[in-house]
Amino acid sequence: STSDVILGGQRAAPGTDVNILLVGVDSRTDAQGHPLSKQVLAELRSGAEEGVLNSDTVILLHVPADGRKATAISIPRDSYVDIPGYGKNKINAAYPMATMAAKEKLRNQGLDEATIERESRTAGRTELIKTVEKLTGVRIHHFAEVNLLGFYQLTQAIGGVEVCLKRPVKEFRSGANFRAGRQTISGGAALAFVRQRYGLPNSDFSRIRRQQVFLAAVAHKILSAGTLASPTKLQGLIETAKRSVVLDSGWDIFGFARQASNIAGGNLEFVTIPIAGEDSTEAG
């Protein structure tokens, strides 16, 4: 689905660098905002928590126009930042705070629930974009958001990816249950892999590294499968993405996939923004 979160004048001009905000939300809905069934939630290895809308994965992807190495910058979810209009808080609070504020205003206007859900989520996404722009000082040109179900569907669409664990793991909160060594994972197992933070050496920072490793493996898998070179395979993947991912409404994702094929060739560097320490704030 699409969301009108990028203004026309904010999009990158042809032949210029592109900055993309990639967001993962811990939402128990599909890409259209419909609640997931208990059966689907069980497949996702995720509890049926109500009202959850944490944007715990925030990655700024910079794609240079000249084809040089692209950079994916992970922003830890607990980064204490300025959220325009809401003061200082953890960065993962920007999306839900603006969403809830918008819902209250829209309900007072007597709008139907489907409109309220759509418009309030647009407000949340826009607020997160503003927050990242204020933090980094760069302009965001495109936006992509995936939730639990979307991630599940995408990893199955590409046939899973290979990961390698140094030791076996069984962690009940995330549903992670893996043997040691190389293995191909998709669906619920892939979700557990990128969501686990308990039982890892550096908690959220280990989870960030897991996400980076997984995304690199996805890029490699797409290239090795010849997806980008095959119009049929590429179209199939993009159709799955359109069902599973929320994109900004002005993004020609098919054209971008062709232009950015060098990213899948391994010409992509992952980094995490540095932190000044782990201190307690009013936000926790």
C-alpha positions as CSV (number, residue, x, y, z in Angstrom):
1,S,0.0,0.0,0.0
2,T,1.0,3.6,-0.2
3,S,1.1,6.6,2.2
4,D,1.3,10.3,1.2
5,V,4.2,11.1,3.6
6,I,6.7,12.7,1.1
7,L,5.8,16.1,-0.4
8,G,6.4,16.4,-4.1
9,G,9.2,19.0,-3.7
10,Q,10.9,16.7,-1.2
11,R,11.6,14.0,-3.7
12,A,15.1,13.6,-5.2
13,A,15.7,15.0,-8.6
14,P,16.8,12.5,-11.3
15,G,20.5,11.7,-11.1
16,T,21.0,12.9,-7.5
17,D,21.6,11.0,-4.3
18,V,18.6,9.4,-2.6
19,N,18.0,9.0,1.1
20,I,15.4,6.4,2.1
21,L,13.9,5.8,5.6
22,L,13.4,2.1,6.2
23,V,11.1,1.4,9.2
24,G,10.0,-1.8,10.9
25,V,6.9,-1.6,13.1
26,D,5.8,-4.1,15.7
27,S,2.2,-3.8,14.6
28,R,-0.4,-6.6,14.9
29,T,-2.1,-5.4,11.7
30,D,-1.6,-6.0,8.0
31,A,-0.3,-3.2,5.6
32,Q,-3.9,-1.9,5.2
33,G,-4.3,-1.6,9.0
34,H,-6.6,-4.6,9.5
35,P,-6.1,-6.6,12.8
36,L,-4.4,-10.0,12.4
37,S,-6.2,-13.2,13.4
38,K,-5.0,-15.4,16.3
39,Q,-3.9,-18.0,13.8
40,V,-1.7,-15.5,11.9
41,L,-0.2,-14.1,15.1
42,A,0.7,-17.7,16.1
43,E,2.5,-18.1,12.8
44,L,4.4,-14.8,13.5
45,R,5.4,-16.0,16.9
46,S,4.0,-12.8,18.3
47,G,1.7,-12.1,21.2
48,A,-1.7,-10.5,20.6
49,E,-0.8,-7.2,22.4
50,E,-3.3,-4.5,21.8
51,G,-2.4,-1.0,20.6
52,V,1.3,-1.9,19.9
53,L,2.9,0.4,17.3
54,N,6.6,0.5,18.2
55,S,8.9,1.6,15.4
56,D,11.8,-0.3,16.8
57,T,13.7,-0.6,13.6
58,V,14.8,2.7,12.0
59,I,17.4,2.6,9.2
60,L,18.5,5.5,7.0
61,L,19.7,4.2,3.6
62,H,21.8,6.6,1.5
63,V,22.2,5.7,-2.2
64,P,24.8,7.8,-4.1
65,A,23.8,8.9,-7.6
66,D,27.3,7.9,-9.0
67,G,26.9,4.3,-8.0
68,R,29.5,4.3,-5.2
69,K,28.9,2.3,-2.1
70,A,25.5,2.8,-0.5
71,T,25.3,3.2,3.3
72,A,22.6,1.9,5.7
73,I,22.7,3.7,9.0
74,S,20.9,2.1,11.9
75,I,19.5,4.4,14.5
76,P,19.0,2.7,17.9
77,R,15.3,2.8,19.0
78,D,16.2,4.2,22.4
79,S,18.1,7.2,21.0
80,Y,17.0,10.2,23.1
81,V,16.1,12.9,20.5
82,D,14.1,16.0,19.8
83,I,10.7,15.0,18.3
84,P,9.3,18.2,16.6
85,G,6.2,19.3,18.5
86,Y,6.5,16.7,21.2
87,G,9.8,17.5,23.0
88,K,12.5,15.0,23.8
89,N,11.8,11.3,23.9
90,K,13.1,8.0,22.5
91,I,13.0,8.0,18.8
92,N,10.7,5.0,18.6
93,A,8.0,7.2,20.4
94,A,7.7,9.7,17.5
95,Y,5.5,7.5,15.3
96,P,3.0,6.3,18.0
97,M,2.8,9.7,19.8
98,A,1.8,11.5,16.6
99,T,-0.5,8.6,15.5
100,M,-2.4,8.8,18.8
101,A,-2.7,12.6,18.8
102,A,-4.0,12.5,15.2
103,K,-6.5,9.8,16.1
104,E,-8.0,11.9,18.9
105,K,-8.4,14.9,16.5
106,L,-9.9,12.8,13.8
107,R,-12.4,11.1,16.1
108,N,-13.6,14.6,17.2
109,Q,-14.4,15.3,13.6
110,G,-16.7,12.3,13.5
111,L,-14.8,10.4,10.7
112,D,-15.1,6.7,10.1
113,E,-12.6,4.3,11.7
114,A,-10.9,3.3,8.4
115,T,-10.2,6.9,7.6
116,I,-9.0,7.6,11.1
117,E,-6.6,4.6,10.9
118,R,-5.2,5.7,7.5
119,E,-4.8,9.4,8.3
120,S,-3.4,8.9,11.8
121,R,-0.8,6.4,10.6
122,T,0.2,9.0,7.9
123,A,0.6,11.5,10.6
124,G,2.8,9.1,12.6
125,R,5.0,8.3,9.6
126,T,5.4,12.0,8.8
127,E,6.5,12.8,12.4
128,L,9.1,10.0,12.3
129,I,10.5,11.4,9.0
130,K,10.7,14.9,10.6
131,T,12.4,13.5,13.7
132,V,15.1,11.6,11.6
133,E,15.7,14.7,9.5
134,K,16.2,16.8,12.5
135,L,18.5,14.3,14.1
136,T,20.7,13.6,11.0
137,G,20.4,16.9,9.1
138,V,19.6,15.2,5.8
139,R,16.4,15.3,3.7
140,I,14.4,12.0,3.4
141,H,13.3,11.4,-0.2
142,H,11.5,8.0,0.2
143,F,9.9,6.0,2.9
144,A,9.3,2.2,3.3
145,E,7.6,0.6,6.3
146,V,7.2,-3.1,7.0
147,N,5.3,-4.7,9.8
148,L,5.4,-8.2,11.2
149,L,3.1,-9.8,8.6
150,G,4.9,-7.9,5.7
151,F,8.3,-9.1,6.8
152,Y,6.9,-12.7,7.1
153,Q,5.5,-12.5,3.6
154,L,8.6,-10.9,2.0
155,T,11.1,-13.4,3.4
156,Q,8.9,-16.3,2.1
157,A,8.6,-14.6,-1.3
158,I,12.4,-14.7,-1.8
159,G,12.7,-18.3,-0.4
160,G,14.4,-17.3,2.8
161,V,18.0,-16.3,3.4
162,E,21.0,-18.1,4.9
163,V,22.3,-17.1,8.3
164,C,25.0,-18.6,10.6
165,L,24.8,-18.8,14.4
166,K,27.8,-19.5,16.5
167,R,25.7,-21.4,19.1
168,P,22.2,-22.7,19.4
169,V,19.6,-20.5,20.9
170,K,16.1,-20.9,22.5
171,E,14.5,-17.6,23.6
172,F,10.8,-17.6,24.4
173,R,10.0,-13.8,24.1
174,S,11.0,-13.6,20.4
175,G,10.3,-17.2,19.6
176,A,13.9,-17.7,18.5
177,N,14.7,-21.4,18.4
178,F,17.8,-22.1,16.2
179,R,20.5,-24.7,16.0
180,A,24.2,-23.6,15.7
181,G,25.7,-23.2,12.2
182,R,24.4,-22.3,8.7
183,Q,20.7,-22.5,8.0
184,T,18.1,-20.9,5.7
185,I,15.3,-19.1,7.5
186,S,12.1,-17.4,6.5
187,G,8.6,-16.4,7.8
188,G,8.2,-16.8,11.6
189,A,11.8,-18.0,12.0
190,A,13.2,-14.9,10.2
191,L,11.1,-12.6,12.3
192,A,12.4,-14.3,15.5
193,F,15.9,-13.9,14.3
194,V,15.7,-10.1,13.7
195,R,13.5,-9.4,16.8
196,Q,15.5,-11.3,19.5
197,R,17.3,-9.1,22.0
198,Y,17.2,-11.0,25.2
199,G,19.9,-13.6,25.6
200,L,22.3,-11.6,23.3
201,P,25.6,-10.0,24.5
202,N,24.6,-6.4,23.9
203,S,20.7,-6.5,23.8
204,D,19.4,-3.9,21.4
205,F,22.8,-3.4,19.8
206,S,23.1,-7.1,19.1
207,R,19.6,-7.0,17.6
208,I,20.7,-4.1,15.3
209,R,23.6,-6.2,14.1
210,R,21.3,-9.2,13.5
211,Q,19.1,-6.9,11.4
212,Q,22.0,-5.6,9.4
213,V,23.3,-9.2,8.7
214,F,19.9,-10.3,7.7
215,L,19.4,-7.3,5.3
216,A,22.8,-8.0,3.7
217,A,21.8,-11.6,3.2
218,V,18.5,-10.6,1.6
219,A,20.4,-8.4,-0.9
220,H,22.8,-11.3,-1.7
221,K,19.9,-13.7,-2.1
222,I,18.0,-11.4,-4.5
223,L,21.1,-11.0,-6.7
224,S,22.2,-14.6,-6.6
225,A,18.7,-15.7,-7.7
226,G,18.9,-13.4,-10.7
227,T,15.9,-11.5,-9.6
228,L,17.0,-8.0,-10.7
229,A,18.0,-9.3,-14.1
230,S,14.7,-11.1,-14.7
231,P,11.7,-8.8,-15.4
232,T,9.3,-11.6,-14.4
233,K,11.1,-12.3,-11.1
234,L,11.5,-8.6,-10.3
235,Q,7.9,-7.9,-11.1
236,G,6.8,-10.8,-8.8
237,L,8.9,-9.5,-5.9
238,I,7.7,-6.0,-6.3
239,E,4.0,-7.1,-6.4
240,T,4.7,-8.9,-3.1
241,A,6.3,-5.8,-1.7
242,K,3.3,-3.7,-2.7
243,R,1.1,-6.0,-0.7
244,S,3.4,-6.3,2.3
245,V,5.1,-2.9,2.6
246,V,3.9,0.7,3.0
247,L,5.7,2.9,0.5
248,D,5.5,6.7,0.0
249,S,2.9,7.3,-2.8
250,G,5.3,9.0,-5.2
251,W,8.0,6.2,-5.4
252,D,8.5,4.3,-8.6
253,I,9.8,1.2,-6.9
254,F,10.3,-0.7,-10.1
255,G,12.5,2.0,-11.6
256,F,14.5,2.3,-8.3
257,A,15.1,-1.5,-8.2
258,R,16.7,-1.4,-11.6
259,Q,18.8,1.7,-10.7
260,A,20.0,0.3,-7.4
261,S,21.0,-3.2,-8.5
262,N,24.6,-2.5,-7.4
263,I,23.4,-2.5,-3.8
264,A,22.5,-6.2,-4.1
265,G,26.0,-6.8,-5.4
266,G,27.3,-6.2,-2.0
267,N,28.1,-2.6,-2.6
268,L,26.4,-1.7,0.7
269,E,27.9,-0.8,4.1
270,F,26.1,-1.1,7.4
271,V,26.9,1.3,10.3
272,T,25.2,2.2,13.6
273,I,25.2,5.8,14.9
274,P,27.5,6.2,17.9
275,I,26.1,6.8,21.3
276,A,27.4,8.9,24.2
277,G,26.4,6.3,26.8
278,E,23.3,4.5,28.2
279,D,21.7,7.0,30.7
280,S,18.3,7.1,32.3
281,T,15.9,9.8,31.1
282,E,12.3,10.8,31.8
283,A,11.5,8.4,28.9
284,G,13.1,5.4,30.7
